Amino acid sequence: MRYIVIGAGAVGGAVGGRLAQAGREVVLVARGGHLAALVEHGLRLRVPEGEVTLRLPAVAGPEPLGELRADDVLLLAVKTQDTAAALDAWAGAPVAGGGTAGERLPLLCLQNGVESPRMALRRFRRVYGVCVWLPAGFVEPGVVSAAGTPLTGILHLGRAEGGTDGTARRIAADLAAARFEAPVVPDVTRWQYAKLLGNLANAQEALSGPVQGAEAEALCARVRAEGEAVLAAAEIAHASATEQRAVRGDKVTLVPLDGAPRGGGSSWQSLARSTGSIEADYLNGEIVLLGRLHGVPTPLNELLQRLAGTFARERRAAGSLPLADLIRMADEAQRASA
């Protein structure tokens, strides 16, 4: 199989780079300065074993590839706010032997949140959800870091509509050869909702820096409690913290990488790179949506969603909102809701 990585940033670059190291055929899809760097210099992948430069085909979209191959696998790794544009670009791409990518090719959603697989199922027949547990960074064009060892990450995958199949198992085998654990599960959304609860802290980290210390952790716990209340009201199952720890154990331990400070997670990286957008609408915003549908107040997640969106649009610096100010606003939001 050939893997076409749509969005070769932190997650996409790490997965694509590791697959290429394992001898799999990989094409990277990127844009702007990142694409230019990939074309000119290759992908610089910083991992615990050291930095490696991978000279891989890099394109902006499907047109330079001509007809796609029947054995192509599409790995969708853009942020959720960019999913619609990616689906527009790739769903209608022709495949050798007839038909389109949307009709014939498997699409794996390697993204935070739960919305992208639902969006993809409108355009693709064969959609797979992936719960991504992969510490990776992308803040410099052409350079991606992945500090996990002995495994680079853990990627639960399964059919977006539920169930498993042979394609998922073949992809999992390739991922296993590339330093990932890739459990094939019939209930991948249960893992994605569990990851969503953890990702509710992404906006807080992006706004006010690392979630460290009693005050930051207390605010994070309040935000997560809203999320848990909403999922309970919506009767949405999610993997427990105990189950997640049992699966992960010490398989993905972070180590310092020369020249690659981690900085922060995916939302923090969006602000650090001044991309102008952020994924909060599909993380905190998912909880807000479910809360409105099921009558559960979500003032803290509403606040984080709104502030993160404002910081992204105005291109404010990551971590520039003092934690004390964020806590004050959170207290005010809860009082107003009550």
Backbone hydrogen bonds in HBPLUS format (Angstrom, degrees):
<---DONOR---> <-ACCEPTOR-->    atom                        ^
c    i                          cat <-CA-CA->   ^        H-A-AA   ^      H-
h    n   atom  resd res      DA  || num        DHA   H-A  angle D-A-AA Bond
n    s   type  num  typ     dist DA aas  dist angle  dist       angle   num
A0002-ARG N   A0071-ASP O   3.35 MM  69  6.40 149.7  2.45 121.4 129.8     1
A0073-VAL N   A0002-ARG O   2.79 MM  71  6.08 152.9  1.86 166.6 168.2     2
A0003-TYR N   A0025-GLU O   2.90 MM  22  6.21 172.6  1.90 155.4 154.1     3
A0027-VAL N   A0003-TYR O   2.83 MM  24  6.24 154.1  1.90 159.5 163.1     4
A0004-ILE N   A0073-VAL O   2.88 MM  69  6.13 168.9  1.89 164.9 167.9     5
A0075-LEU N   A0004-ILE O   2.87 MM  71  5.98 173.3  1.87 151.4 153.4     6
A0005-VAL N   A0027-VAL O   2.81 MM  22  6.11 165.2  1.83 176.0 171.9     7
A0029-VAL N   A0005-VAL O   2.81 MM  24  5.75 140.0  1.97 168.5 160.4     8
A0006-ILE N   A0075-LEU O   2.77 MM  69  5.84 151.1  1.85 149.1 159.1     9
A0077-ALA N   A0006-ILE O   2.82 MM  71  5.76 167.0  1.84 149.5 152.9    10
A0007-GLY N   A0029-VAL O   3.04 MM  22  5.53 150.2  2.13 131.8 139.8    11
A0008-ALA N   A0029-VAL O   3.09 MM  21  5.86 144.4  2.22 151.4 157.2    12
A0013-GLY N   A0009-GLY O   2.69 MM   4  5.02 143.0  1.82 124.6 136.9    13
A0014-ALA N   A0010-ALA O   3.05 MM   4  6.03 154.3  2.12 137.2 144.5    14
A0015-VAL N   A0011-VAL O   2.92 MM   4  6.11 171.6  1.93 159.4 161.5    15
A0016-GLY N   A0012-GLY O   2.82 MM   4  5.79 163.5  1.85 147.1 152.8    16
A0017-GLY N   A0013-GLY O   2.80 MM   4  5.68 155.7  1.86 137.9 145.9    17
A0018-ARG N   A0014-ALA O   2.99 MM   4  6.05 162.4  2.02 144.3 149.2    18
A0019-LEU N   A0015-VAL O   2.92 MM   4  6.10 158.9  1.97 150.6 156.8    19
A0020-ALA N   A0016-GLY O   2.96 MM   4  6.16 157.6  2.01 147.5 153.6    20
A0021-GLN N   A0017-GLY O   2.92 MM   4  6.20 154.9  1.99 147.2 154.4    21
A0022-ALA N   A0018-ARG O   3.04 MM   4  6.28 137.6  2.23 139.1 150.2    22
A0022-ALA N   A0019-LEU O   3.07 MM   3  5.03 125.9  2.38  92.7 107.1    23
A0024-ARG N   A0019-LEU O   2.99 MM   5  5.41 160.4  2.03 151.8 145.8    24
A0023-GLY N   A0020-ALA O   2.96 MM   3  5.12 159.5  2.00 110.4 113.7    25
A0028-LEU N   A0057-PRO O   2.87 MM  29  6.17 173.8  1.87 161.1 160.2    26
A0059-VAL N   A0028-LEU O   2.91 MM  31  6.41 154.8  1.97 159.2 165.9    27
A0030-ALA N   A0059-VAL O   3.07 MM  29  6.45 153.2  2.14 157.7 165.5    28
A0035-LEU N   A0031-ARG O   3.18 MM   4  4.75 161.7  2.22 109.8 112.7    29
A0036-ALA N   A0032-GLY O   3.11 MM   4  6.47 164.1  2.14 151.6 156.3    30
A0037-ALA N   A0033-GLY O   2.95 MM   4  6.12 155.8  2.01 144.7 150.7    31
A0038-LEU N   A0034-HIS O   2.95 MM   4  6.20 156.5  2.00 149.7 156.2    32
A0039-VAL N   A0035-LEU O   2.93 MM   4  6.16 159.9  1.97 157.3 162.0    33
A0040-GLU N   A0036-ALA O   2.98 MM   4  6.10 162.5  2.01 147.7 152.8    34
A0041-HIS N   A0037-ALA O   2.78 MM   4  5.57 163.6  1.80 147.8 153.6    35
A0042-GLY N   A0038-LEU O   2.93 MM   4  4.32 134.7  2.14 109.1 120.0    36
A0043-LEU N   A0054-LEU O   2.88 MM  11  5.06 158.0  1.93 151.5 145.2    37
A0054-LEU N   A0043-LEU O   2.81 MM  11  5.06 162.8  1.84 143.4 147.7    38
A0044-ARG N   A0142-GLY O   2.91 MM  98  6.06 173.8  1.92 173.6 172.2    39
A0144-VAL N   A0044-ARG O   3.01 MM 100  6.35 163.5  2.04 162.1 165.9    40
A0045-LEU N   A0052-VAL O   2.85 MM   7  5.38 162.6  1.88 171.3 166.7    41
A0052-VAL N   A0045-LEU O   2.99 MM   7  5.38 159.4  2.04 142.4 148.1    42
A0046-ARG N   A0144-VAL O   2.83 MM  98  6.20 166.5  1.85 156.4 160.8    43
A0146-ALA N   A0046-ARG O   2.86 MM 100  6.26 157.4  1.91 171.3 175.3    44
A0047-VAL N   A0050-GLY O   3.24 MM   3  5.37 168.6  2.25 127.9 131.2    45
A0050-GLY N   A0047-VAL O   2.81 MM   3  5.37 161.1  1.85 124.3 130.9    46
A0065-LEU N   A0062-PRO O   2.96 MM   3  5.53 146.1  2.08 119.6 129.8    47
A0066-GLY N   A0063-GLU O   3.07 MM   3  5.48 161.3  2.11 115.3 121.1    48
A0068-LEU N   A0094-PRO O   2.86 MM  26  6.19 167.1  1.88 155.3 150.9    49
A0096-ALA N   A0068-LEU O   2.80 MM  28  5.98 168.9  1.81 170.8 167.1    50
A0072-ASP N   A0069-ARG O   3.15 MM   3  5.29 162.6  2.18 112.8 113.1    51
A0074-LEU N   A0106-PRO O   3.02 MM  32  6.22 170.7  2.03 166.8 163.9    52
A0108-LEU N   A0074-LEU O   2.83 MM  34  6.23 165.5  1.85 167.2 171.1    53
A0076-LEU N   A0108-LEU O   2.72 MM  32  5.84 158.0  1.76 163.6 171.4    54
A0110-LEU N   A0076-LEU O   2.85 MM  34  5.82 147.4  1.96 147.2 158.0    55
A0082-ASP N   A0079-LYS O   2.83 MM   3  5.49 158.8  1.87 121.7 129.0    56
A0083-THR N   A0080-THR O   3.00 MM   3  5.01 167.9  2.02 110.7 114.0    57
A0086-ALA N   A0082-ASP O   3.24 MM   4  6.46 157.3  2.29 147.8 154.3    58
A0087-LEU N   A0083-THR O   2.87 MM   4  6.13 161.5  1.90 163.0 168.2    59
A0088-ASP N   A0084-ALA O   2.96 MM   4  6.18 158.1  2.00 149.2 155.4    60
A0089-ALA N   A0085-ALA O   3.06 MM   4  6.29 150.3  2.15 142.7 150.2    61
A0090-TRP N   A0086-ALA O   3.05 MM   4  6.22 151.3  2.13 150.3 157.2    62
A0091-ALA N   A0087-LEU O   2.92 MM   4  5.47 165.1  1.94 149.6 152.5    63
A0093-ALA N   A0090-TRP O   3.16 MM   3  5.29 164.6  2.19 110.2 115.0    64
A0102-GLY N   A0091-ALA O   2.82 MM  11  4.35 157.0  1.88 139.9 133.1    65
A0101-ALA N   A0093-ALA O   2.81 MM   8  5.46 136.9  1.99 148.8 162.8    66
A0095-VAL N   A0099-GLY O   3.02 MM   4  5.73 156.0  2.08 148.9 144.5    67
A0098-GLY N   A0095-VAL O   2.96 MM   3  5.66 147.6  2.07 148.5 149.0    68
A0103-GLU N   A0100-THR O   3.10 MM   3  5.19 129.2  2.37  96.7 109.9    69
A0104-ARG N   A0100-THR O   2.94 MM   4  6.11 147.0  2.05 150.9 160.5    70
A0105-LEU N   A0101-ALA O   2.90 MM   4  4.94 154.1  1.97 130.3 138.8    71
A0125-ARG N   A0102-GLY O   2.93 MM  23  6.18 155.1  1.99 170.1 166.7    72
A0107-LEU N   A0126-ARG O   2.89 MM  19  6.24 154.1  1.95 159.3 167.9    73
A0128-TYR N   A0107-LEU O   2.86 MM  21  6.14 154.9  1.92 160.7 161.4    74
A0109-CYS N   A0128-TYR O   2.92 MM  19  6.26 165.7  1.94 173.3 175.1    75
A0118-ARG N   A0115-GLU O   3.05 MM   3  5.38 119.0  2.43 107.4 122.3    76
A0119-MET N   A0115-GLU O   3.02 MM   4  6.34 155.4  2.08 154.2 162.1    77
A0120-ALA N   A0116-SER O   2.78 MM   4  5.97 162.8  1.81 159.7 164.8    78
A0121-LEU N   A0117-PRO O   3.00 MM   4  6.12 150.6  2.08 145.5 151.7    79
A0122-ARG N   A0119-MET O   3.18 MM   3  5.67 153.2  2.26 109.1 116.9    80
A0123-ARG N   A0120-ALA O   2.83 MM   3  5.36 151.0  1.91 116.3 125.2    81
A0124-PHE N   A0120-ALA O   2.69 MM   4  5.68 153.6  1.76 163.7 171.2    82
A0160-ALA N   A0127-VAL O   2.95 MM  33  5.60 173.2  1.96 137.0 135.1    83
A0129-GLY N   A0158-GLY O   2.92 MM  29  5.72 139.2  2.09 165.6 176.9    84
A0158-GLY N   A0129-GLY O   3.21 MM  29  5.72 149.3  2.31 152.6 158.7    85
A0131-CYS N   A0156-HIS O   2.84 MM  25  5.08 153.9  1.91 142.8 151.5    86
A0156-HIS N   A0131-CYS O   3.29 MM  25  5.08 135.3  2.50 143.0 140.8    87
A0133-TRP N   A0154-ILE O   2.96 MM  21  5.08 145.7  2.08 155.7 164.1    88
A0154-ILE N   A0133-TRP O   2.86 MM  21  5.08 157.1  1.91 142.6 148.5    89
A0137-GLY N   A0145-SER O   2.81 MM   8  5.03 154.6  1.87 141.2 146.6    90
A0145-SER N   A0137-GLY O   2.94 MM   8  5.03 164.3  1.97 143.2 148.1    91
A0143-VAL N   A0140-GLU O   3.03 MM   3  5.53 162.9  2.06 143.5 143.5    92
A0255-VAL N   A0147-ALA O   3.17 MM 108  5.61 145.3  2.29 136.2 144.9    93
A0149-THR N   A0253-THR O   2.94 MM 104  5.15 132.3  2.18 123.4 137.4    94
A0253-THR N   A0149-THR O   2.73 MM 104  5.15 168.2  1.74 142.3 146.1    95
A0151-LEU N   A0251-LYS O   2.99 MM 100  5.74 161.0  2.02 176.5 171.0    96
A0152-THR N   A0179-ARG O   2.77 MM  27  5.65 161.7  1.81 160.5 166.8    97
A0181-GLU N   A0153-GLY O   3.14 MM  28  6.62 158.3  2.19 150.2 156.2    98
A0155-LEU N   A0181-GLU O   2.79 MM  26  6.19 161.9  1.82 163.2 168.8    99
A0157-LEU N   A0183-PRO O   2.96 MM  26  6.37 161.6  1.99 161.1 165.1   100
A0185-VAL N   A0157-LEU O   2.91 MM  28  6.04 154.0  1.98 146.0 154.5   101
A0159-ARG N   A0163-GLY O   2.92 MM   4  5.35 154.5  1.99 149.4 152.8   102
A0162-GLY N   A0159-ARG O   2.92 MM   3  4.97 158.3  1.96 107.5 114.2   103
A0163-GLY N   A0186-PRO O   2.95 MM  23  3.92 169.6  1.96 116.8 120.3   104
A0169-ARG N   A0165-ASP O   3.25 MM   4  6.61 154.4  2.32 144.9 152.2   105
A0170-ARG N   A0166-GLY O   2.91 MM   4  6.17 152.4  1.98 150.5 157.7   106
A0171-ILE N   A0167-THR O   2.96 MM   4  6.20 164.0  1.99 155.9 159.8   107
A0172-ALA N   A0168-ALA O   2.90 MM   4  6.05 156.1  1.96 144.6 152.0   108
A0173-ALA N   A0169-ARG O   3.01 MM   4  6.21 146.0  2.13 139.6 147.9   109
A0174-ASP N   A0170-ARG O   3.19 MM   4  6.54 154.2  2.26 145.2 151.1   110
A0175-LEU N   A0171-ILE O   2.93 MM   4  6.27 159.0  1.98 153.2 159.5   111
A0176-ALA N   A0172-ALA O   2.84 MM   4  6.04 151.4  1.92 145.9 153.9   112
A0177-ALA N   A0173-ALA O   3.12 MM   4  6.39 144.4  2.25 140.8 149.4   113
A0178-ALA N   A0175-LEU O   2.92 MM   3  4.93 145.0  2.05  99.0 110.3   114
A0180-PHE N   A0175-LEU O   3.10 MM   5  5.38 141.6  2.25 145.6 146.2   115
A0190-ARG N   A0187-ASP O   3.00 MM   3  5.66 142.2  2.15 116.8 126.3   116
A0191-TRP N   A0188-VAL O   3.05 MM   3  5.34 128.8  2.32 104.1 116.7   117
A0192-GLN N   A0188-VAL O   2.99 MM   4  6.34 151.0  2.07 146.9 156.2   118
A0193-TYR N   A0189-THR O   2.87 MM   4  6.04 156.9  1.92 151.3 155.0   119
A0194-ALA N   A0190-ARG O   3.37 MM   4  6.46 147.4  2.48 129.0 137.2   120
A0239-ALA N   A0190-ARG O   3.12 MM  49  5.74 153.0  2.20 128.7 127.4   121
A0195-LYS N   A0191-TRP O   2.97 MM   4  6.26 156.2  2.03 146.7 152.9   122
A0196-LEU N   A0192-GLN O   2.85 MM   4  6.08 147.6  1.95 141.6 151.3   123
A0197-LEU N   A0193-TYR O   3.19 MM   4  6.48 152.6  2.27 144.2 148.5   124
A0198-GLY N   A0195-LYS O   3.05 MM   3  5.17 114.8  2.49  98.1 113.5   125
A0199-ASN N   A0195-LYS O   2.88 MM   4  6.19 148.6  1.97 149.6 159.8   126
A0199-ASN N   A0196-LEU O   3.02 MM   3  4.89 114.3  2.46  91.8 108.5   127
A0200-LEU N   A0197-LEU O   3.34 MM   3  5.46 157.6  2.40 100.3 106.8   128
A0201-ALA N   A0198-GLY O   3.41 MM   3  6.29 170.3  2.42 119.1 121.4   129
A0202-ASN N   A0199-ASN O   2.94 MM   3  5.22 160.9  1.98 110.5 116.9   130
A0205-GLU N   A0201-ALA O   3.00 MM   4  6.26 164.5  2.02 159.9 163.6   131
A0206-ALA N   A0202-ASN O   2.90 MM   4  6.14 158.5  1.94 149.3 155.8   132
A0207-LEU N   A0203-ALA O   2.90 MM   4  6.07 153.4  1.97 151.1 157.6   133
A0208-SER N   A0204-GLN O   2.85 MM   4  5.88 172.3  1.85 158.2 160.6   134
A0209-GLY N   A0205-GLU O   2.82 MM   4  4.51 137.2  2.01 131.5 131.3   135
A0319-GLY N   A0206-ALA O   2.70 MM 113  5.47 163.2  1.73 146.2 145.6   136
A0321-LEU N   A0207-LEU O   2.89 MM 114  5.48 162.8  1.92 165.1 159.7   137
A0212-GLN N   A0210-PRO O   2.92 MM   2  5.55 124.8  2.23 108.6  92.3   138
A0217-GLU N   A0213-GLY O   2.98 MM   4  6.07 164.7  2.00 158.9 164.0   139
A0218-ALA N   A0214-ALA O   2.90 MM   4  5.97 148.1  2.01 142.4 151.2   140
A0219-LEU N   A0215-GLU O   3.11 MM   4  6.37 159.2  2.16 148.6 153.0   141
A0220-CYS N   A0216-ALA O   3.01 MM   4  6.25 162.4  2.04 148.4 153.6   142
A0221-ALA N   A0217-GLU O   2.95 MM   4  6.15 153.0  2.02 144.4 151.3   143
A0222-ARG N   A0218-ALA O   3.09 MM   4  6.39 148.9  2.19 144.3 152.2   144
A0223-VAL N   A0219-LEU O   3.03 MM   4  6.36 157.5  2.08 154.1 160.0   145
A0224-ARG N   A0220-CYS O   2.95 MM   4  6.21 161.3  1.98 151.5 156.7   146
A0225-ALA N   A0221-ALA O   2.90 MM   4  6.04 151.5  1.98 143.2 151.2   147
A0226-GLU N   A0222-ARG O   3.24 MM   4  6.55 151.1  2.33 143.4 149.1   148
A0227-GLY N   A0223-VAL O   3.28 MM   4  6.67 157.2  2.33 143.4 149.1   149
A0227-GLY N   A0224-ARG O   2.95 MM   3  4.95 108.3  2.48  94.6 111.7   150
A0228-GLU N   A0224-ARG O   2.85 MM   4  6.21 158.4  1.89 158.4 164.4   151
A0229-ALA N   A0225-ALA O   2.97 MM   4  6.14 155.9  2.02 147.1 153.4   152
A0230-VAL N   A0226-GLU O   3.00 MM   4  6.26 154.2  2.07 150.5 157.4   153
A0231-LEU N   A0227-GLY O   2.99 MM   4  6.27 166.5  2.01 155.0 157.9   154
A0232-ALA N   A0228-GLU O   3.00 MM   4  6.14 153.4  2.07 143.5 151.0   155
A0233-ALA N   A0229-ALA O   3.00 MM   4  6.21 157.3  2.05 144.3 150.3   156
A0234-ALA N   A0230-VAL O   2.90 MM   4  6.12 150.6  1.99 150.2 158.9   157
A0236-ILE N   A0231-LEU O   2.94 MM   5  5.14 170.6  1.95 151.6 154.1   158
A0235-GLU N   A0232-ALA O   3.10 MM   3  4.91 151.5  2.19  96.9 105.6   159
A0244-GLN N   A0240-SER O   2.94 MM   4  6.25 158.4  1.99 151.6 157.8   160
A0245-ARG N   A0241-ALA O   2.94 MM   4  6.17 161.4  1.98 149.6 154.2   161
A0246-ALA N   A0242-THR O   3.00 MM   4  6.19 153.7  2.07 146.1 153.4   162
A0247-VAL N   A0243-GLU O   3.13 MM   4  6.37 149.3  2.23 145.1 152.2   163
A0248-ARG N   A0244-GLN O   2.94 MM   4  6.13 164.6  1.96 154.7 159.1   164
A0249-GLY N   A0245-ARG O   2.77 MM   4  5.46 159.7  1.81 143.6 150.8   165
A0251-LYS N   A0248-ARG O   2.91 MM   3  5.79 169.0  1.93 154.9 158.5   166
A0260-ALA N   A0257-LEU O   3.13 MM   3  5.31 162.8  2.16 130.2 127.0   167
A0264-GLY N   A0262-ARG O   2.80 MM   2  5.75 128.3  2.07 115.2  98.9   168
A0269-GLN N   A0265-GLY O   2.90 MM   4  6.14 156.2  1.96 155.1 162.7   169
A0270-SER N   A0266-SER O   3.09 MM   4  6.38 143.1  2.24 140.0 149.2   170
A0270-SER N   A0267-SER O   3.10 MM   3  5.08 121.4  2.46  93.9 108.5   171
A0271-LEU N   A0267-SER O   3.22 MM   4  6.64 156.1  2.28 151.9 156.4   172
A0272-ALA N   A0268-TRP O   2.85 MM   4  6.09 159.9  1.89 151.8 158.7   173
A0273-ARG N   A0269-GLN O   2.91 MM   4  6.00 144.4  2.04 143.8 151.5   174
A0275-THR N   A0270-SER O   3.19 MM   5  5.62 171.1  2.20 158.4 161.1   175
A0274-SER N   A0271-LEU O   3.04 MM   3  4.87 154.9  2.10  99.8 107.8   176
A0282-TYR N   A0279-GLU O   2.91 MM   3  5.65 153.3  1.98 124.5 131.9   177
A0283-LEU N   A0280-ALA O   3.16 MM   3  4.94 159.5  2.21  99.8 106.2   178
A0285-GLY N   A0280-ALA O   2.86 MM   5  6.08 163.3  1.89 162.9 161.7   179
A0286-GLU N   A0283-LEU O   3.11 MM   3  5.25 135.7  2.31 100.4 111.9   180
A0288-VAL N   A0284-ASN O   3.00 MM   4  6.36 154.2  2.07 147.8 155.9   181
A0289-LEU N   A0285-GLY O   2.89 MM   4  6.04 161.4  1.92 145.0 149.5   182
A0290-LEU N   A0286-GLU O   3.02 MM   4  6.25 170.4  2.03 149.0 151.1   183
A0291-GLY N   A0287-ILE O   2.80 MM   4  5.88 152.8  1.88 146.0 154.5   184
A0292-ARG N   A0288-VAL O   2.98 MM   4  6.22 156.3  2.03 151.1 156.2   185
A0293-LEU N   A0289-LEU O   3.02 MM   4  6.33 152.5  2.10 147.3 155.6   186
A0294-HIS N   A0290-LEU O   2.97 MM   4  6.07 141.0  2.12 145.0 154.6   187
A0295-GLY N   A0291-GLY O   2.82 MM   4  5.62 105.0  2.39 142.6 155.5   188
A0296-VAL N   A0291-GLY O   2.83 MM   5  4.49 158.1  1.88 132.5 136.6   189
A0302-GLU N   A0298-THR O   2.99 MM   4  6.15 155.6  2.06 154.7 162.4   190
A0303-LEU N   A0299-PRO O   2.99 MM   4  6.10 155.5  2.05 140.1 146.4   191
A0304-LEU N   A0300-LEU O   3.00 MM   4  6.29 167.3  2.02 152.8 155.1   192
A0305-GLN N   A0301-ASN O   2.93 MM   4  5.99 160.1  1.97 144.6 150.7   193
A0306-ARG N   A0302-GLU O   2.96 MM   4  6.12 164.6  1.99 150.7 154.8   194
A0307-LEU N   A0303-LEU O   2.89 MM   4  6.08 174.3  1.89 160.7 162.2   195
A0308-ALA N   A0304-LEU O   2.90 MM   4  5.86 164.2  1.93 147.4 152.6   196
A0309-GLY N   A0305-GLN O   3.07 MM   4  6.18 159.2  2.12 144.5 150.2   197
A0310-THR N   A0306-ARG O   2.99 MM   4  6.24 157.6  2.04 149.5 155.8   198
A0311-PHE N   A0307-LEU O   2.87 MM   4  6.11 167.1  1.89 157.2 160.1   199
A0312-ALA N   A0308-ALA O   2.99 MM   4  6.16 156.1  2.05 147.0 153.3   200
A0313-ARG N   A0309-GLY O   2.96 MM   4  6.16 171.1  1.97 153.3 155.6   201
A0314-GLU N   A0310-THR O   2.91 MM   4  6.00 162.3  1.94 154.3 159.5   202
A0316-ARG N   A0311-PHE O   2.90 MM   5  4.99 159.1  1.94 144.6 150.1   203
A0315-ARG N   A0312-ALA O   3.11 MM   3  4.89 151.8  2.19  97.2 105.6   204
A0320-SER N   A0317-ALA O   3.38 MM   3  5.57 146.5  2.50 133.8 127.9   205
A0325-ASP N   A0322-PRO O   3.01 MM   3  5.37 123.3  2.34 105.3 119.1   206
A0326-LEU N   A0322-PRO O   3.11 MM   4  6.52 157.1  2.16 152.7 159.5   207
A0327-ILE N   A0323-LEU O   2.88 MM   4  6.15 161.8  1.91 159.3 163.8   208
A0328-ARG N   A0324-ALA O   3.00 MM   4  6.16 156.4  2.05 142.1 148.7   209
A0329-MET N   A0325-ASP O   2.98 MM   4  6.24 161.4  2.01 150.4 154.8   210
A0330-ALA N   A0326-LEU O   2.89 MM   4  6.11 149.8  1.98 145.0 154.1   211
A0331-ASP N   A0327-ILE O   2.89 MM   4  6.16 159.8  1.93 153.2 157.7   212
A0332-GLU N   A0328-ARG O   3.01 MM   4  6.26 161.7  2.04 150.1 155.1   213
A0333-ALA N   A0329-MET O   2.89 MM   4  6.06 153.4  1.96 144.8 152.1   214
A0334-GLN N   A0330-ALA O   3.00 MM   4  6.26 159.6  2.04 151.2 155.9   215
A0335-ARG N   A0331-ASP O   2.98 MM   4  6.23 159.5  2.03 150.3 156.2   216
A0336-ALA N   A0332-GLU O   2.93 MM   4  6.11 161.3  1.97 149.2 154.3   217
A0337-SER N   A0333-ALA O   2.98 MM   4  6.16 152.2  2.06 143.5 151.2   218
A0338-ALA N   A0334-GLN O   2.94 MM   4  6.14 154.8  2.01 147.4 153.9   219
